[in-house]
Amino acid sequence: MNTPNISQEDIINAFQYRHATKEFDASKSLTDEQINFILKTANLSPSSFGFEPWHFVIIQDKDLRELIKPVAWGAPLKLDTASHFILGLAMKAPMVKHNTKYIDYMMKDVKHLPEDAIEMYSKFYREFQERDFNLDSDRTLFDWASKQTYIALGNMMTAAALTGIDSCPIEGFHQEKAEALLKDKFNIDTNKYGLAYMVAFGYRKADPPHPKTRRPLEDIVTWK
């Protein structure tokens, strides 16, 4: 494994270049290699306890994209023009509560932990949920899982920007109606998964109309 050697200047340039692309150039598409690269950065993203409480659904079918429009007011133009459109799903309580089959699978079959480590890990995870973070309801568990899913979102958009690919994260949707649609038309088990966000990838149709604006660094950082 080689030590990364990407220049700081190139990274900052990518962050300056990235913007929430409202309309993509519909004539340009990402290659399979490009979208798989972006998805791989999601796959390699960190998550609390390393439990990866996410799933990504890539919507390429035009008819299915049309179904999303009525429940996602922030998405229609992206649905029409983006090369790839992704639903970021976060796991719900039946998947991420400390005593579920999924957590057991992650420890045994993915992490390949020995039995004594599983016992210790399980104890820490249960105490984290019940004592440290008070994850005692379906809603708090879903919100916690969504936080992890957003790490993958950030990494996907950064990886895209570093390679000249545009993106737009989308929260402009009616969650209850969107999840009903996912259950009825997309065959998603909404008892296990909820919609955290949508994100579109492609190439911008035009440069942003205004330069990027941010608060000064000293306004957001405190040194002690």
C-alpha positions as CSV (number, residue, x, y, z in Angstrom):
1,M,0.0,0.0,0.0
2,N,1.6,3.3,-1.1
3,T,1.5,6.4,1.0
4,P,-0.8,9.0,-0.7
5,N,1.0,12.0,-2.2
6,I,-1.7,14.3,-3.5
7,S,-0.7,17.9,-3.2
8,Q,-2.6,20.1,-0.8
9,E,-3.1,22.6,-3.6
10,D,-4.8,20.1,-5.8
11,I,-7.1,19.0,-3.0
12,I,-8.1,22.6,-2.1
13,N,-8.6,23.3,-5.8
14,A,-11.0,20.4,-6.0
15,F,-13.0,21.7,-3.0
16,Q,-13.1,25.2,-4.6
17,Y,-14.3,23.6,-7.9
18,R,-17.0,21.5,-6.3
19,H,-20.4,23.0,-6.1
20,A,-24.0,21.8,-5.7
21,T,-24.7,21.3,-9.4
22,K,-28.3,22.2,-10.1
23,E,-28.4,21.1,-13.7
24,F,-26.1,18.6,-15.4
25,D,-25.1,18.2,-19.1
26,A,-27.4,15.4,-20.1
27,S,-25.2,14.6,-23.1
28,K,-22.2,13.5,-20.8
29,S,-22.1,10.3,-18.8
30,L,-19.8,8.8,-16.3
31,T,-18.1,5.6,-17.3
32,D,-18.6,2.4,-15.4
33,E,-15.1,2.8,-14.1
34,Q,-15.8,6.3,-12.8
35,I,-19.0,5.5,-10.9
36,N,-17.5,2.3,-9.5
37,F,-14.6,4.4,-8.3
38,I,-17.0,6.8,-6.5
39,L,-18.9,3.9,-5.0
40,K,-15.7,2.3,-3.8
41,T,-14.9,5.4,-1.8
42,A,-18.3,5.0,-0.1
43,N,-17.4,1.3,0.5
44,L,-14.1,2.3,2.2
45,S,-15.6,5.1,4.3
46,P,-15.3,4.9,8.1
47,S,-18.4,4.3,10.3
48,S,-19.0,4.1,14.0
49,F,-17.8,0.7,15.3
50,G,-17.1,-0.1,11.6
51,F,-20.7,-1.4,11.1
52,E,-21.3,0.3,7.8
53,P,-25.1,1.1,8.3
54,W,-25.7,2.0,4.7
55,H,-26.9,0.9,1.3
56,F,-26.9,2.7,-2.0
57,V,-29.4,2.4,-4.7
58,I,-28.4,3.7,-8.2
59,I,-31.5,4.8,-10.2
60,Q,-30.7,4.7,-13.9
61,D,-34.1,3.7,-15.2
62,K,-35.9,6.8,-16.6
63,D,-39.3,5.6,-15.6
64,L,-38.2,5.0,-12.0
65,R,-36.6,8.5,-12.0
66,E,-40.0,9.9,-13.0
67,L,-41.6,8.3,-10.0
68,I,-39.3,10.1,-7.7
69,K,-40.1,13.6,-8.9
70,P,-43.5,14.0,-7.1
71,V,-42.0,13.2,-3.7
72,A,-38.7,15.0,-4.1
73,W,-39.1,18.7,-4.8
74,G,-35.3,19.3,-4.9
75,A,-34.6,16.6,-7.4
76,P,-36.5,17.0,-10.8
77,L,-33.8,18.8,-12.8
78,K,-31.1,16.5,-11.5
79,L,-33.3,13.4,-12.2
80,D,-33.6,14.6,-15.8
81,T,-30.0,15.5,-16.4
82,A,-27.6,13.6,-14.1
83,S,-25.5,10.8,-15.4
84,H,-26.1,8.8,-12.1
85,F,-28.6,9.3,-9.4
86,I,-28.2,7.6,-6.1
87,L,-30.4,7.0,-3.0
88,G,-28.5,6.9,0.2
89,L,-30.2,4.6,2.6
90,A,-29.5,4.3,6.3
91,M,-30.3,1.3,8.4
92,K,-33.1,1.3,10.9
93,A,-33.4,-0.4,14.4
94,P,-34.0,-4.0,13.1
95,M,-30.5,-3.8,11.5
96,V,-28.4,-1.7,13.9
97,K,-29.7,-2.3,17.4
98,H,-27.0,-4.1,19.4
99,N,-28.6,-7.5,19.4
100,T,-29.5,-7.9,15.7
101,K,-28.4,-10.5,13.2
102,Y,-26.8,-7.9,11.0
103,I,-24.4,-6.8,13.8
104,D,-23.6,-10.4,14.6
105,Y,-22.9,-10.9,10.8
106,M,-20.6,-7.9,10.7
107,M,-18.6,-9.1,13.7
108,K,-18.3,-12.7,12.7
109,D,-18.4,-12.8,8.9
110,V,-17.0,-9.4,7.9
111,K,-14.6,-8.5,10.7
112,H,-13.8,-12.1,11.5
113,L,-13.5,-11.4,15.2
114,P,-12.7,-14.2,17.6
115,E,-15.4,-15.1,20.1
116,D,-13.8,-13.3,23.0
117,A,-13.5,-10.1,20.9
118,I,-17.1,-10.4,19.8
119,E,-18.2,-10.6,23.5
120,M,-16.2,-7.5,24.3
121,Y,-17.2,-5.6,21.2
122,S,-20.9,-6.5,21.8
123,K,-20.7,-5.2,25.4
124,F,-19.1,-1.9,24.3
125,Y,-21.7,-1.5,21.5
126,R,-24.6,-2.1,23.8
127,E,-23.3,0.3,26.4
128,F,-22.7,2.9,23.7
129,Q,-26.3,2.7,22.6
130,E,-28.0,2.4,26.0
131,R,-25.8,4.6,28.1
132,D,-23.5,6.9,26.1
133,F,-25.7,8.1,23.3
134,N,-29.2,7.1,24.6
135,L,-30.1,5.4,21.3
136,D,-33.3,4.0,22.8
137,S,-35.8,4.5,20.0
138,D,-36.3,3.7,16.3
139,R,-35.8,7.4,15.4
140,T,-32.6,7.9,17.4
141,L,-31.1,4.8,15.9
142,F,-32.0,5.8,12.4
143,D,-30.6,9.3,13.0
144,W,-27.4,7.8,14.3
145,A,-27.1,5.5,11.2
146,S,-27.8,8.5,9.0
147,K,-24.8,10.3,10.5
148,Q,-22.6,7.5,9.4
149,T,-24.1,7.4,5.9
150,Y,-23.3,11.1,5.5
151,I,-19.6,10.3,5.9
152,A,-19.9,8.1,2.8
153,L,-21.7,10.9,1.0
154,G,-18.9,13.4,1.8
155,N,-16.3,11.0,0.6
156,M,-18.1,10.2,-2.7
157,M,-18.6,13.9,-3.5
158,T,-14.9,14.7,-2.6
159,A,-13.7,11.8,-4.7
160,A,-15.8,13.0,-7.6
161,A,-14.5,16.6,-7.3
162,L,-10.9,15.3,-7.2
163,T,-11.5,13.7,-10.6
164,G,-13.4,16.6,-12.2
165,I,-16.9,15.0,-11.7
166,D,-19.8,17.1,-10.4
167,S,-22.3,16.3,-7.8
168,C,-25.3,17.5,-5.9
169,P,-26.5,16.3,-2.5
170,I,-30.3,16.4,-2.1
171,E,-32.5,16.5,1.0
172,G,-35.4,18.2,-0.7
173,F,-37.9,15.3,-0.4
174,H,-40.8,14.3,1.7
175,Q,-39.4,11.4,3.7
176,E,-42.6,9.6,4.5
177,K,-43.9,9.7,0.9
178,A,-40.5,8.9,-0.5
179,E,-40.2,5.8,1.7
180,A,-43.7,4.7,0.8
181,L,-42.6,4.9,-2.9
182,L,-39.4,3.0,-2.2
183,K,-41.4,0.2,-0.6
184,D,-44.1,0.1,-3.3
185,K,-42.1,0.6,-6.5
186,F,-38.4,0.0,-5.6
187,N,-38.7,-3.2,-3.5
188,I,-36.9,-1.6,-0.6
189,D,-37.7,-3.1,2.9
190,T,-38.5,0.2,4.7
191,N,-38.7,-1.6,8.0
192,K,-34.9,-2.1,7.7
193,Y,-33.9,1.0,5.6
194,G,-34.8,4.6,5.5
195,L,-33.9,7.3,3.0
196,A,-31.2,9.6,4.4
197,Y,-30.5,11.6,1.2
198,M,-30.2,11.5,-2.6
199,V,-27.2,12.5,-4.6
200,A,-26.6,13.1,-8.3
201,F,-23.4,12.8,-10.3
202,G,-22.5,14.0,-13.7
203,Y,-20.9,17.0,-15.4
204,R,-22.1,20.6,-14.9
205,K,-24.0,22.2,-17.8
206,A,-22.6,25.6,-16.8
207,D,-20.3,27.1,-14.2
208,P,-21.9,28.3,-11.0
209,P,-23.3,31.9,-11.3
210,H,-21.6,33.1,-8.2
211,P,-18.2,32.4,-6.6
212,K,-18.1,30.1,-3.6
213,T,-18.7,31.9,-0.3
214,R,-17.7,30.7,3.2
215,R,-17.3,32.2,6.6
216,P,-13.6,33.0,7.5
217,L,-11.7,30.1,8.9
218,E,-11.1,31.9,12.2
219,D,-14.9,32.1,12.6
220,I,-15.4,28.4,12.7
221,V,-12.2,27.2,14.5
222,T,-11.3,27.7,18.2
223,W,-7.8,26.8,19.4
224,K,-7.4,26.1,23.1
